[in-house]
Amino acid sequence: MSTDPMFTDRPAEYRYTSGERLPVEILVFRMDPADVDEFLRIDHAVWTLGEAFHPALDGIRFLSKEVWLNDARPGEVTLIFVFESIEAWQEVGEPGIQAELTAEFDRRFTRPYTLHRAIHEEERYGIHRWSRFDRR
């Protein structure tokens, strides 16, 4: 990972890194637009915090998680995760953990929804974050 010297004179304002090669998971869900807020609330409680405090895992295994909503497609929710390594991602993907958290999510979120796309699977896990530019 490198830091671009072009931005070193403004370290308090910007951060730029490149050469990361961090694996990315992208999930696209569809549901009734009226159910999005509840879906996101339960997703955070079960998947984000559930993974963070799961006894088989040592904290949150991803570096970041973003939620994107598409006004052009109401009811579409895209979740984007960046992992520190494929090994960290595989820990979360352990079938027993996935089954447990899926059952808890489905118990709490009783409205219909579909996993419309798992883009990382479509791309054979080849998507990765190469660089990032952030305003602080």
SEVO-96476 format. One record per residue (C-alpha): residue in one letter; x, y, z. Coordinates in nm, 2 decimals. Layout:
<pts>
PT|residu|c1|c2|c3
PT|A|X|Y|Z
...
</pts>
This chain:
<pts>
PT|residu|c1|c2|c3
PT|M|0.00|0.00|0.00
PT|S|0.13|0.34|-0.09
PT|T|0.05|0.70|0.00
PT|D|0.06|0.94|-0.29
PT|P|0.30|1.23|-0.22
PT|M|0.08|1.47|-0.41
PT|F|-0.15|1.47|-0.10
PT|T|0.11|1.47|0.18
PT|D|0.09|1.85|0.21
PT|R|-0.27|1.83|0.32
PT|P|-0.28|1.53|0.55
PT|A|-0.56|1.68|0.76
PT|E|-0.79|1.72|0.46
PT|Y|-0.74|1.41|0.25
PT|R|-0.62|1.06|0.25
PT|Y|-0.52|0.86|-0.06
PT|T|-0.39|0.50|-0.06
PT|S|-0.33|0.27|-0.35
PT|G|-0.21|-0.08|-0.42
PT|E|-0.44|-0.23|-0.16
PT|R|-0.59|-0.53|-0.34
PT|L|-0.86|-0.58|-0.07
PT|P|-1.14|-0.83|-0.15
PT|V|-1.49|-0.68|-0.20
PT|E|-1.83|-0.85|-0.14
PT|I|-2.13|-0.69|-0.32
PT|L|-2.48|-0.80|-0.24
PT|V|-2.80|-0.66|-0.40
PT|F|-3.13|-0.72|-0.23
PT|R|-3.48|-0.63|-0.35
PT|M|-3.79|-0.58|-0.13
PT|D|-4.10|-0.36|-0.10
PT|P|-3.97|0.00|-0.06
PT|A|-4.18|0.03|0.26
PT|D|-3.96|-0.24|0.42
PT|V|-3.62|-0.09|0.35
PT|D|-3.58|0.09|0.69
PT|E|-3.67|-0.22|0.89
PT|F|-3.45|-0.44|0.66
PT|L|-3.15|-0.21|0.73
PT|R|-3.21|-0.19|1.10
PT|I|-3.23|-0.56|1.14
PT|D|-2.93|-0.61|0.89
PT|H|-2.72|-0.39|1.12
PT|A|-2.83|-0.57|1.44
PT|V|-2.79|-0.92|1.30
PT|W|-2.52|-0.91|1.04
PT|T|-2.30|-0.62|1.14
PT|L|-2.32|-0.64|1.52
PT|G|-2.40|-1.02|1.52
PT|E|-2.07|-1.08|1.34
PT|A|-1.88|-0.84|1.56
PT|F|-1.98|-1.01|1.88
PT|H|-2.02|-1.37|1.75
PT|P|-1.83|-1.60|1.99
PT|A|-1.66|-1.78|1.69
PT|L|-1.52|-1.46|1.55
PT|D|-1.27|-1.21|1.68
PT|G|-1.45|-0.89|1.61
PT|I|-1.58|-0.75|1.28
PT|R|-1.40|-0.93|1.00
PT|F|-1.45|-0.66|0.74
PT|L|-1.28|-0.32|0.72
PT|S|-1.58|-0.13|0.60
PT|K|-1.95|-0.18|0.51
PT|E|-2.15|0.06|0.29
PT|V|-2.52|0.06|0.23
PT|W|-2.63|0.21|-0.11
PT|L|-3.00|0.28|-0.19
PT|N|-3.10|0.34|-0.55
PT|D|-3.38|0.61|-0.59
PT|A|-3.42|0.48|-0.95
PT|R|-3.51|0.14|-0.81
PT|P|-3.70|0.19|-0.49
PT|G|-3.66|-0.12|-0.27
PT|E|-3.32|-0.21|-0.40
PT|V|-3.04|-0.22|-0.13
PT|T|-2.68|-0.28|-0.22
PT|L|-2.43|-0.38|0.06
PT|I|-2.06|-0.34|-0.01
PT|F|-1.80|-0.50|0.22
PT|V|-1.43|-0.45|0.20
PT|F|-1.22|-0.72|0.38
PT|E|-0.86|-0.71|0.49
PT|S|-0.80|-1.05|0.34
PT|I|-0.98|-1.34|0.17
PT|E|-0.90|-1.54|0.49
PT|A|-1.09|-1.29|0.70
PT|W|-1.39|-1.31|0.46
PT|Q|-1.38|-1.69|0.47
PT|E|-1.40|-1.69|0.85
PT|V|-1.74|-1.50|0.83
PT|G|-1.85|-1.73|0.54
PT|E|-1.81|-2.04|0.76
PT|P|-2.14|-2.23|0.69
PT|G|-2.24|-2.27|1.06
PT|I|-2.20|-1.90|1.12
PT|Q|-2.39|-1.81|0.80
PT|A|-2.68|-2.05|0.89
PT|E|-2.71|-1.91|1.24
PT|L|-2.71|-1.55|1.13
PT|T|-2.94|-1.62|0.84
PT|A|-3.19|-1.79|1.07
PT|E|-3.18|-1.50|1.31
PT|F|-3.23|-1.24|1.04
PT|D|-3.52|-1.43|0.89
PT|R|-3.68|-1.47|1.23
PT|R|-3.66|-1.10|1.29
PT|F|-3.73|-0.97|0.94
PT|T|-4.05|-1.14|0.83
PT|R|-4.12|-0.94|0.52
PT|P|-4.04|-1.09|0.17
PT|Y|-3.71|-1.00|0.02
PT|T|-3.47|-1.15|-0.24
PT|L|-3.10|-1.16|-0.28
PT|H|-3.11|-1.03|-0.64
PT|R|-2.74|-1.05|-0.71
PT|A|-2.41|-1.15|-0.54
PT|I|-2.18|-0.96|-0.78
PT|H|-1.86|-1.09|-0.62
PT|E|-1.97|-1.45|-0.70
PT|E|-2.07|-1.35|-1.06
PT|E|-1.71|-1.22|-1.09
PT|R|-1.56|-1.53|-0.93
PT|Y|-1.43|-1.32|-0.63
PT|G|-1.21|-1.11|-0.86
PT|I|-1.34|-0.77|-0.74
PT|H|-1.10|-0.59|-0.52
PT|R|-1.04|-0.23|-0.40
PT|W|-0.72|-0.10|-0.54
PT|S|-0.72|0.26|-0.42
PT|R|-0.92|0.49|-0.20
PT|F|-0.94|0.87|-0.18
PT|D|-1.11|1.01|0.13
PT|R|-1.19|1.36|0.25
PT|R|-1.15|1.37|0.62
</pts>
